[in-house]
Amino acid sequence: MYTLYYSPGAASLCVHLALLETHAPHELKKVDLAAGQQRDPAYLKLNPNGVVPTLLIDGKPFYEAAAALMTIAERHPEAKLVSPADSLARAAWNQWILHLANTLQPAFRLWFYPQDIAADAATQDVIKLAAQRKIEAAWERLEAHLSANGPYLLGDMPSAADLLLIMLMRWSRNMPRPATQWHALAAYASRMKSRPSWKRLYAVEGLTEWS
């Protein structure tokens, strides 16, 4: 049994998608980030980083969105969100998830929260511009990859890596150049958003933007 501590549209989104894709029994507990519930002492006992997601597996807490995503995929191989362990596709799966989690996701953190690095507005603008350039460079690489090797990151079938990518693409929706301004990425987004798991997540989390 899983319990997912989540906030609508936050980094918990890819983990929620994985639970829906695998049809794994789970319950959801909403964390109100605006109200500061992520800093509540009871929550910090589960996740000392004070962020979402936190995933309880049989009552034991785990965090880091990419790690939780990989764990769910590996625990439910019948959902085919992960490639066989001894395959080259598995190496690619590991590569893409870690690339997205280590390169693209931190750039979004800088874009959304430049005040974590600098207090003055001018420096914050410089940080945001640098983050924007890094994010757009990632879209260029992903556009080339999907154009040559798609329709999904690993080829013909979606995997857990795609659940992470579509979440990050959604985060770009209000940027000067959202991910969907790239042709292959726009087609990719349409495919991913047509999946029942995406529609169900939107209904459950109460999301409307980028539906």
N, C-alpha and C positions, 0 to 999 in steps of 0.2 A: 504494500500500500504506500502510495506517495502522498505527500502534502506539499504544495507549492505556495510559498509566500511570494506574492507578485504585486506589481503595480501596472495598471493598464498602459501598454505600449512601451514599457521599459525593457531592460535587458532580460527580464523574465519571459518576454514574448516567445523567444525561440524555444525555451524549455516547455512552455505551455503548448506550443505547436507539437513538440515531440510527444508529449503525453497524449494529445489528441490523435496524432498519426498512429501511435502504437495501440490506442484504445486501452491504455493501462489505467486501472482503477486509481482515482486520485481525488483529492479535495483541494480547494483553493482557499487561501487566506489572503485577503487584500491588505496591503500595507499602504497607508496614506502618506506618501512622501511629502506632500505639501504641509501636512500637519506635523511632520517630524517623527512619525511613528517608527521610522527606521533607526532612530536614535534612542528609542525606549530601552531601558535596561533589560527588560525581558527579551526583546528582540536581539539585542547585542549579545546575549548569551548564546543565541543560535548562530548569529553571523556577526562576529566582532568587527567586520568591515563596515557595518551599518548601511548596507545596500541590498537591493534585490537583484537576483532571486536568492532565496534559500530553499533547498529541496530536502524535505525529510524523507528518508528511506527507512521504512519500518521504525520510525520515530527518531532516527539519528540524523542530525543536520549536516548538510553539505552545501557548499556555495561555489561561486565562479560559474557563470552562465555556460561557457563552452564546455567545462568539465561535466556539469549536470546534463547537458545535451548529449555528450558522448556516452555518459553512463547509461542514460535511458536507451539510447540506440543499441548499445552493446548488450543490455539486459533483455532486450526484446528483438532478437535477430529476425523473427518472423515478419516484422514490419519492413525489413529490407532498407533500413535507414543507414546501415553500415555494411561495408564490403567485407568479404572473408578475410580473416586475419593474415593469411599467408599470401594475399594477392597484391599485385602492384596497385590495384584500385584502392586498397586499404592504405597504402603509403600516400597516395594522392589525397585520400579522405583526411588523413592526419594532417597533411600539409595544408590543405585549404582551411580547415577549421582553425589551426594554429595561426595561419597567416591572417585570417579575418579577425581573430581575437587579439592578436598581438600587434597588428599594423593598423587596421582600419578602425576597429572599435576605440582604441585610445585616442585616435585623431578626433573622433566625434566628441570624446570627453573634453578635449581642448576647445572644440568649437562651441559646445554648449556652456562650458564653465571656465572661460578664460580668467575669471576672477579668482580661481583657485591658484593661479600662477602669479598674477599681478593685480595690484589694487587700482592703478591709474588707468583711465579709459584709453589713452593712446597706446599703451603697451598691450592692453587687451585686444585692441583692433589689430595689432601686428600678430598676436597669437592666433586670432581667428583667421586671418588671411593665410598664415602658414598652415593651419589645420585644413582650411578649405583646399589649398593646393595639394596637400597630401591626400585628401579624400578624392579629389578629382583625378589625381594620378592613379589611384587605385581603380576608379571606374574605367579609366583607359585600359589598364591591364586586364580587367575582367571582361570588358567589351571584346578585346582581342581574343581572349581565351574562349569565351562563349561562341564567338563567331566561327572559330576554328574547330572547337571540340564539343559544342553544346548538343542538345538544348539546355542541359543542366551542367553543373560543375564537373560531375564525373561522367558525363555523356548522356546516355539515353534515359536514365532513371534518376529521379530526385533522391537525395540522401539528407542526412542530418546537416551536412555542410550547407545545403541550400536553405535550410530553416534559419541558419544564422545569417546568411547573406541577405535573404529577403527582409529580415528584421532591420539590418543595417541600411538597406536601400530605403526602407520606410522612413528611417530617421533623417534622410536627406531631403524629404519632401518639401521643406520650406527653405532650402538653401538656394543661393543664386543659380546654381546648376544642379538640380536634383538628378539622381541616377537615371531616371527615365528619359533624360535628354539624349542618352546614348541608345542607338537603335536596337542592338541585341539585348541590352539590359531592359529596355522597355518591353520587348516581346517576352523576355524571361519573367518580368514582374507580372504580366498578364497571365502567364501559365501558372505561376505560383499562387496568385490571388484567386484563381478559379478552383483551387483545391477545397474540398469540404472542410478540412481542418482550419483553413484561413477564415472561411465564412463562420464557422462555429466559434472560433476565438473572438472574432469581432462582436458576435452576439453576446458572448459571455462577458467579455471585458468592457462592453459598451463603447467600442471605438467606432468612429465614423470617418475620420480623415483617411484618405488613401485607400479606400475600400475597393 
